[in-house]
Amino acid sequence: MQRQNQPYNEQQSTMPQPPSIVTVKDALYVTDMLSWNLLAAKKAHFFANHCQDPEIQNAIHKVGQMHQKHYKKILTYLNKQNPQN
């Protein structure tokens, strides 16, 4: 079977809903996403506090806020999918 030279996006179809079962690989990827965003937010906060230029400090602070927002958004989604009773 020969693979067609199509752009990557055309080969993938969009899922209307997430699957009801999360594989180990999926769970590990979500864990990685959380870790990457949390680490990026912490590093941005650290570097913004050590920056002398107010303009650069503000830009780094915004980057940290963006990563913190992504982290919270992922957690919120996960909590909605798996409510604790």
Contact map, one row per residue, 1 for C-alpha under 8 A:
1110000000000000000000000000000000000000000000000000000000000000000000000000000000000
1111000000000000000000000000000000000000000000000000000000000000000000000000000000000
1111100000000000000000000000000000000000000000000000000000000000000000000000000000000
0111110000000000000000000000000000000000000000000000000000000000000000000000000000000
0011111000000000000000000000000000000000000000000000000000000000000000000000000000000
0001111101100000000000000000000000000000000000000000000000000000000000000000000000000
0000111111100000000000000000000000000000000000000000000000000000000000000000000000000
0000011111110000000000000000000000000000000000000000000000000000000000000000000000000
0000001111111000000000000000000000000000000000000000000000000000000000000000000000000
0000011111111000000000000000000000000000000000000000000000000000000000000000000000000
0000011111111000000000000000000000000000000000000000000000000000000000000000000000000
0000000111111100000000000000000000000000000000000000000000000000000000000000000000000
0000000011111110000000000000000000000000000000000000000000000000000000000000000000000
0000000000011111000000000000000000000000000000000000000000000000000000000000000000000
0000000000001111110000000000000000000000000000000000000000000000000000000000000000000
0000000000000111110000000000000000000000000000000000000000000000000000000000000000000
0000000000000011111000000000000000000000000000000000000000000000000000000000000000000
0000000000000011111100000000000000000000000000000000000000000000000000000000000000000
0000000000000000111111000000000000000000000000000000000000000000000000000000000000000
0000000000000000011111000000000000000000000000000000000000000000000000000000000000000
0000000000000000001111100000000000000000000000000000000000000000000000000000000000000
0000000000000000001111110110000000000000000000000000000000000000000000000000000000000
0000000000000000000011111110000000000000000000000000000000000000000000000000000000000
0000000000000000000001111111000000000000000000000000000000000000000000000000000000000
0000000000000000000000111111100000000000000000000000000000000000000000000000000000000
0000000000000000000001111111110000000000000000000000000000000000000000000000000000000
0000000000000000000001111111111000000000000000000000000000000000000000000000000000000
0000000000000000000000011111111100000000000000000000000000000000000000000000000000000
0000000000000000000000001111111110000000000000000000000000000000000000000000000000000
0000000000000000000000000111111111000000000000000000000000000000000000000000000000000
0000000000000000000000000011111111100000000000000000000000000000000000000000000000000
0000000000000000000000000001111111110000000000000000000000000000000000000000000000000
0000000000000000000000000000111111111000000000000000000000000000000000100000000000000
0000000000000000000000000000011111111100000000000000000000000000000000100100000000000
0000000000000000000000000000001111111110000000000000000000000000000000000000000000000
0000000000000000000000000000000111111111000000000000000000000000000000000000000000000
0000000000000000000000000000000011111111100000000000000000000000001101100000000000000
0000000000000000000000000000000001111111110000000000000000000000001100100000000000000
0000000000000000000000000000000000111111111000000000000000000000000000000000000000000
0000000000000000000000000000000000011111111100000000000000000001001000000000000000000
0000000000000000000000000000000000001111111110000000000000000011111100000000000000000
0000000000000000000000000000000000000111111111000000000000000001000000000000000000000
0000000000000000000000000000000000000011111111100000000000000001000000000000000000000
0000000000000000000000000000000000000001111111110000000000011011000000000000000000000
0000000000000000000000000000000000000000111111111000000000011001000000000000000000000
0000000000000000000000000000000000000000011111111100000000000000000000000000000000000
0000000000000000000000000000000000000000001111111110000010010000000000000000000000000
0000000000000000000000000000000000000000000111111110000111011000000000000000000000000
0000000000000000000000000000000000000000000011111110000010000000000000000000000000000
0000000000000000000000000000000000000000000001111111000000000000000000000000000000000
0000000000000000000000000000000000000000000000111111110110000000000000000000000000000
0000000000000000000000000000000000000000000000000111110010000000000000000000000000000
0000000000000000000000000000000000000000000000000011111110000000000000000000000000000
0000000000000000000000000000000000000000000000000011111111000000000000000000000000000
0000000000000000000000000000000000000000000000000000111111100000000000000000000000000
0000000000000000000000000000000000000000000000010010111111110000000000000000000000000
0000000000000000000000000000000000000000000000111011111111111000000000000000000000000
0000000000000000000000000000000000000000000000010000011111111100000000000000000000000
0000000000000000000000000000000000000000000000000000001111111110000000000000000000000
0000000000000000000000000000000000000000000110110000000111111111000000000000000000000
0000000000000000000000000000000000000000000110010000000011111111100000000000000000000
0000000000000000000000000000000000000000000000000000000001111111110000000000000000000
0000000000000000000000000000000000000000100100000000000000111111111000000000000000000
0000000000000000000000000000000000000001111110000000000000011111111100000000000000000
0000000000000000000000000000000000000000100000000000000000001111111110000000000000000
0000000000000000000000000000000000000000100000000000000000000111111111000000000000000
0000000000000000000000000000000000001101100000000000000000000011111111100000000000000
0000000000000000000000000000000000001100100000000000000000000001111111110000000000000
0000000000000000000000000000000000000000000000000000000000000000111111111000000000000
0000000000000000000000000000000000001000000000000000000000000000011111111100000000000
0000000000000000000000000000000011001100000000000000000000000000001111111110000000000
0000000000000000000000000000000000000000000000000000000000000000000111111111000000000
0000000000000000000000000000000000000000000000000000000000000000000011111111100000000
0000000000000000000000000000000001000000000000000000000000000000000001111111110000000
0000000000000000000000000000000000000000000000000000000000000000000000111111111000000
0000000000000000000000000000000000000000000000000000000000000000000000011111111100000
0000000000000000000000000000000000000000000000000000000000000000000000001111111110000
0000000000000000000000000000000000000000000000000000000000000000000000000111111111000
0000000000000000000000000000000000000000000000000000000000000000000000000011111111110
0000000000000000000000000000000000000000000000000000000000000000000000000001111111100
0000000000000000000000000000000000000000000000000000000000000000000000000000111111100
0000000000000000000000000000000000000000000000000000000000000000000000000000011111110
0000000000000000000000000000000000000000000000000000000000000000000000000000001111111
0000000000000000000000000000000000000000000000000000000000000000000000000000001001111
0000000000000000000000000000000000000000000000000000000000000000000000000000000000111
